[in-house]
Amino acid sequence: MTSKPTLSIGLIGSGFMGKAHVFGFATAQKVFNLPANLKLHTLADIDKKTAEAAANEFGFANSTDDWRDIVQNSEIDIVDITAPNALHKEMALEAISAGKHVYCEKPLAPMISDAMEMADAAEKKSVKTQVGFNYLCNPMMRLAKEMIASGELGEIRSYRGIHAEDYMTNASDPFTFRHETAGGGALADLGSHALATAEFLLGEIVEVMGDCVNVIAERPCIDGKKKSVIVDDIGRAFLRFSNGATGYIEGNWVATGRKMQHDFEIHGSEG
């Protein structure tokens, strides 16, 4: 019996998404027959105390307060980036340059030019990459795509998609990195999921008309002072796909009562 190779993982960031990724790594090996074993090698975070505490909690063998230690470590195969959005590009490009495979949370980067630079670098270096569009891994998505491709729904005429949450509903909740102009806002944070699903199911989007709305104009900071919020709390867009279908998507983090709502509707001539 041939033994499986081992892939060592370096995780940057131990916040909500860092925890979610670790849960996935730990669970996948117990549920699926993976082609490789996964080793939680090193966790990096903002300071040594935070990194060490998270590494102990999550089961990583090592910790560091410098993410470059992960990139430069020859024992690490995969760099998993769950840091704030504005930091993705620098971290990913250095990891790619070092020959690491990269799993990066969405949105990939604040600007399309940055995202293209990251994608081009990965292609030139021939490393594997993945963006955190976890909903696309749901078997339901592939079934829906197959139904569309087979013609079961007939000619696709319209599409509606939404990703909604309520974790920003309270105006007294503090200003966070998600409210920074570089990579912040509901459109980037949640609308990226809705957009990924729309393109996965119906293909290329060729025209867009968008509207971004700020509902809570300021939030408190740790020091008690108020800070203006410029980014959107709700992002909406009307879409036209290359196949002629039209549609609408929304990213909303002030949708009271909604938790992880990721819905879509597709209407064709036959269903």
C-alpha positions as CSV (number, residue, x, y, z in Angstrom):
1,M,0.0,0.0,0.0
2,T,1.4,3.3,-1.1
3,S,1.7,5.9,1.7
4,K,0.1,9.3,1.1
5,P,2.3,12.5,0.8
6,T,2.0,15.1,3.6
7,L,1.2,18.7,2.9
8,S,2.2,21.2,5.6
9,I,0.1,24.2,6.1
10,G,1.0,27.7,7.2
11,L,-2.0,29.8,8.3
12,I,-1.8,33.6,8.4
13,G,-4.5,35.0,10.7
14,S,-6.5,33.3,13.4
15,G,-9.8,35.3,13.4
16,F,-13.2,34.0,12.3
17,M,-12.1,32.8,8.9
18,G,-8.8,31.4,10.2
19,K,-10.9,29.2,12.6
20,A,-13.2,28.2,9.8
21,H,-10.3,27.1,7.6
22,V,-8.7,25.1,10.4
23,F,-12.1,23.4,11.1
24,G,-12.1,22.5,7.4
25,F,-8.6,21.0,7.4
26,A,-9.3,19.0,10.5
27,T,-12.7,17.7,9.4
28,A,-11.8,16.9,5.8
29,Q,-9.3,14.3,6.7
30,K,-11.9,12.5,8.9
31,V,-14.7,12.6,6.3
32,F,-13.0,12.3,2.9
33,N,-10.3,10.0,1.4
34,L,-7.9,12.8,0.6
35,P,-5.0,12.2,-1.7
36,A,-2.6,13.7,0.9
37,N,-2.3,14.0,4.7
38,L,-2.5,17.6,6.1
39,K,-0.2,18.9,8.8
40,L,-0.9,22.1,10.7
41,H,2.7,23.4,10.7
42,T,2.8,27.1,11.7
43,L,0.3,29.8,12.5
44,A,1.1,33.5,12.2
45,D,-0.7,36.4,13.8
46,I,-0.3,40.1,14.8
47,D,1.8,39.4,17.9
48,K,3.5,36.4,19.6
49,K,1.0,36.1,22.4
50,T,-2.0,35.9,20.0
51,A,-0.2,33.6,17.6
52,E,0.9,31.2,20.3
53,A,-2.5,31.0,22.0
54,A,-4.2,30.4,18.6
55,A,-1.6,27.7,17.6
56,N,-2.2,25.9,20.9
57,E,-6.0,26.1,20.5
58,F,-6.0,25.0,16.8
59,G,-3.3,22.3,17.0
60,F,-0.5,24.0,15.1
61,A,3.0,22.8,15.9
62,N,4.6,26.3,15.7
63,S,3.6,29.9,15.9
64,T,5.1,33.3,14.9
65,D,4.3,37.0,14.8
66,D,5.9,37.4,11.4
67,W,4.0,35.9,8.4
68,R,7.2,35.9,6.4
69,D,8.5,33.1,8.6
70,I,5.8,30.9,7.0
71,V,6.6,32.0,3.4
72,Q,10.4,31.4,3.9
73,N,10.0,28.0,5.7
74,S,11.0,25.3,3.3
75,E,8.9,22.7,5.2
76,I,5.7,24.5,4.4
77,D,3.8,23.6,1.2
78,I,0.6,25.7,1.4
79,V,0.2,29.3,2.6
80,D,-3.3,29.9,3.8
81,I,-4.2,33.7,3.9
82,T,-7.0,34.9,6.1
83,A,-5.6,38.3,6.9
84,P,-7.5,41.6,6.2
85,N,-8.3,42.1,2.5
86,A,-5.7,44.9,1.9
87,L,-2.9,42.6,3.0
88,H,-3.7,39.7,0.6
89,K,-1.6,40.9,-2.4
90,E,1.7,41.3,-0.6
91,M,1.4,38.0,1.2
92,A,0.3,36.0,-1.8
93,L,2.9,37.4,-4.1
94,E,5.7,36.6,-1.7
95,A,4.3,33.1,-1.1
96,I,4.0,32.5,-4.8
97,S,7.6,33.8,-5.4
98,A,8.8,31.3,-2.8
99,G,7.0,28.5,-4.7
100,K,4.2,27.9,-2.2
101,H,0.7,26.9,-3.1
102,V,-1.7,29.6,-1.9
103,Y,-5.2,29.4,-0.5
104,C,-6.4,33.0,-0.1
105,E,-9.7,34.3,1.3
106,K,-12.0,36.4,-0.8
107,P,-12.0,39.1,-2.0
108,L,-8.7,38.3,-3.6
109,A,-7.6,42.0,-3.6
110,P,-9.1,45.5,-3.4
111,M,-8.4,46.2,-7.0
112,I,-8.8,44.1,-10.2
113,S,-5.3,45.0,-11.3
114,D,-3.9,43.6,-8.0
115,A,-5.9,40.4,-8.4
116,M,-4.7,40.0,-12.0
117,E,-1.1,40.5,-10.9
118,M,-1.6,37.7,-8.3
119,A,-3.2,35.4,-10.8
120,D,-0.5,36.0,-13.4
121,A,2.3,35.4,-10.9
122,A,0.8,32.1,-9.9
123,E,0.5,31.0,-13.5
124,K,4.1,31.9,-14.2
125,K,5.3,30.0,-11.2
126,S,3.0,27.0,-11.8
127,V,1.7,26.9,-8.3
128,K,-1.8,25.8,-7.2
129,T,-4.1,28.5,-6.0
130,Q,-7.6,28.7,-4.5
131,V,-9.9,31.5,-3.4
132,G,-12.3,31.1,-0.5
133,F,-15.5,30.8,-2.4
134,N,-16.6,27.9,-0.3
135,Y,-20.2,27.9,-1.5
136,L,-19.0,26.8,-5.0
137,C,-17.9,23.5,-3.3
138,N,-21.5,22.6,-2.4
139,P,-22.7,19.6,-4.6
140,M,-25.9,21.5,-5.1
141,M,-24.0,24.2,-7.1
142,R,-22.6,21.6,-9.5
143,L,-26.0,20.0,-9.9
144,A,-27.5,23.4,-10.8
145,K,-24.8,24.0,-13.3
146,E,-25.3,20.7,-14.9
147,M,-29.1,21.3,-15.1
148,I,-28.4,24.6,-16.9
149,A,-25.8,23.2,-19.3
150,S,-28.0,20.2,-20.2
151,G,-30.9,22.5,-21.2
152,E,-33.2,21.1,-18.6
153,L,-34.3,24.7,-17.8
154,G,-34.5,25.8,-21.4
155,E,-33.2,29.2,-22.4
156,I,-32.0,31.0,-19.3
157,R,-33.8,34.3,-19.0
158,S,-33.1,35.8,-15.5
159,Y,-31.1,35.4,-12.4
160,R,-31.4,36.7,-8.8
161,G,-28.7,36.1,-6.2
162,I,-28.1,37.4,-2.7
163,H,-25.7,37.0,0.2
164,A,-27.0,38.6,3.4
165,E,-25.9,38.8,7.0
166,D,-26.8,40.9,10.0
167,Y,-23.5,41.2,11.8
168,M,-23.2,44.9,11.0
169,T,-26.8,45.8,11.9
170,N,-26.0,47.4,15.3
171,A,-24.7,51.0,14.8
172,S,-22.9,50.8,18.2
173,D,-20.7,47.9,17.1
174,P,-17.1,49.1,16.5
175,F,-15.2,50.2,13.4
176,T,-13.2,47.2,12.1
177,F,-10.9,46.4,9.2
178,R,-14.0,45.6,7.2
179,H,-14.9,49.3,7.2
180,E,-11.5,50.4,5.8
181,T,-11.7,51.8,2.3
182,A,-9.0,49.4,1.1
183,G,-10.9,46.2,0.6
184,G,-13.8,47.0,2.8
185,G,-17.6,47.1,2.4
186,A,-20.4,44.6,2.0
187,L,-19.9,44.4,-1.8
188,A,-16.4,43.1,-1.3
189,D,-17.0,41.0,1.8
190,L,-20.4,39.4,0.8
191,G,-21.1,40.5,-2.7
192,S,-18.0,38.6,-3.9
193,H,-19.8,35.4,-2.9
194,A,-22.9,36.3,-4.8
195,L,-20.9,37.3,-7.8
196,A,-18.8,34.1,-7.8
197,T,-22.0,32.0,-7.7
198,A,-23.6,34.0,-10.6
199,E,-20.6,33.5,-12.8
200,F,-20.1,29.9,-11.9
201,L,-23.7,29.1,-12.9
202,L,-24.3,31.3,-15.9
203,G,-20.9,32.3,-17.2
204,E,-19.2,35.6,-18.1
205,I,-20.8,38.9,-17.1
206,V,-20.4,41.5,-19.8
207,E,-22.3,44.5,-18.4
208,V,-22.9,45.9,-14.9
209,M,-24.9,48.7,-13.4
210,G,-24.3,49.0,-9.7
211,D,-25.4,50.9,-6.6
212,C,-23.6,51.0,-3.2
213,V,-25.4,52.3,-0.1
214,N,-23.9,53.4,3.2
215,V,-26.5,53.0,6.0
216,I,-24.4,53.6,9.1
217,A,-22.3,56.7,8.6
218,E,-20.1,56.4,11.6
219,R,-19.0,53.8,14.2
220,P,-17.2,53.9,17.6
221,C,-13.5,53.1,17.8
222,I,-11.7,51.4,20.7
223,D,-10.7,54.8,22.1
224,G,-14.4,55.8,22.3
225,K,-14.2,58.3,19.5
226,K,-16.4,58.1,16.4
227,K,-15.0,57.3,13.0
228,S,-16.7,58.0,9.7
229,V,-17.7,54.9,7.6
230,I,-17.4,55.5,3.8
231,V,-17.8,51.9,2.5
232,D,-21.1,50.4,1.6
233,D,-23.4,48.4,3.9
234,I,-25.4,47.2,0.9
235,G,-24.1,46.6,-2.6
236,R,-26.4,45.8,-5.5
237,A,-25.8,45.3,-9.2
238,F,-27.9,44.6,-12.3
239,L,-26.1,42.2,-14.6
240,R,-26.1,41.1,-18.3
241,F,-24.5,37.8,-19.0
242,S,-22.7,36.8,-22.3
243,N,-25.5,34.2,-22.9
244,G,-28.1,37.0,-23.1
245,A,-29.6,36.4,-19.6
246,T,-30.0,39.3,-17.2
247,G,-29.9,39.4,-13.5
248,Y,-29.4,41.0,-10.1
249,I,-27.1,40.3,-7.1
250,E,-26.9,41.8,-3.7
251,G,-24.4,41.8,-0.8
252,N,-25.9,43.0,2.5
253,W,-24.4,42.9,6.0
254,V,-27.2,44.9,7.7
255,A,-30.0,42.5,6.8
256,T,-31.6,42.1,10.3
257,G,-32.3,38.5,11.2
258,R,-30.2,37.0,8.4
259,K,-27.4,34.5,9.1
260,M,-25.3,33.1,6.2
261,Q,-28.1,33.6,3.7
262,H,-26.8,32.6,0.3
263,D,-29.7,32.2,-2.1
264,F,-30.2,32.3,-5.9
265,E,-33.1,31.9,-8.3
266,I,-32.7,31.0,-12.0
267,H,-35.6,31.3,-14.4
268,G,-35.6,29.6,-17.8
269,S,-38.1,29.0,-20.6
270,E,-38.7,25.5,-19.3
271,G,-38.4,26.1,-15.5
